[in-house]
Amino acid sequence: MLFRSVPDKTLAAKSAIIYKELSEKYDLVLEESIIMNLLINPEYKYDDHHFNKKGYRLLAESIYKILQDNGAL
């Protein structure tokens, strides 16, 4: 199972610690960086909160690679 974190609403804008704790507790694959990497780059966003076509493509490719690397596909 893939567990994808979303940024915590702080100035540091890092993943909320709960995602790491839950992934360790339930032995889940955790992806912590792709959302932040997309959110900080205006090239991948339609507006302040939503990805554009390029952003969603990179998100999907990232998830696909993680699933492949972990034997889910």
HUKAMO-V834320 format. One record per residue. N is the residue number from 0. BURIAL is # if it has 24 or more other C-alpha atoms within 12 Angstrom, else .. D_LAST is the distance of its C-alpha to the last C-alpha in Angstrom with 2 decimals. Layout:
((N BURIAL D_LAST) (N BURIAL D_LAST))
//
This chain:
((0 . 11.33) (1 # 11.92) (2 # 15.64) (3 # 17.02) (4 # 20.72) (5 # 23.43) (6 # 26.65) (7 . 29.60) (8 . 32.70) (9 . 34.77) (10 . 36.32) (11 . 33.90) (12 . 30.97) (13 . 28.52) (14 # 25.87) (15 . 27.56) (16 . 27.81) (17 . 26.68) (18 # 23.01) (19 . 23.25) (20 . 25.25) (21 . 22.92) (22 . 19.79) (23 . 21.88) (24 . 23.36) (25 . 20.22) (26 . 17.99) (27 . 15.63) (28 # 13.91) (29 # 16.49) (30 # 16.53) (31 # 20.25) (32 . 21.16) (33 # 19.62) (34 # 21.72) (35 # 24.84) (36 # 24.36) (37 # 24.16) (38 # 27.02) (39 . 29.41) (40 . 29.14) (41 . 31.07) (42 . 29.48) (43 # 26.32) (44 # 28.27) (45 . 30.18) (46 . 32.47) (47 . 32.69) (48 . 29.87) (49 . 27.58) (50 # 25.22) (51 . 26.01) (52 . 23.80) (53 . 23.14) (54 # 22.36) (55 . 19.83) (56 . 18.16) (57 . 17.97) (58 # 16.70) (59 . 13.82) (60 . 13.05) (61 . 13.37) (62 # 11.03) (63 . 8.29) (64 . 9.22) (65 # 9.43) (66 . 6.01) (67 . 5.06) (68 . 8.35) (69 . 8.00) (70 . 5.53) (71 . 3.82) (72 . 0.00))
//
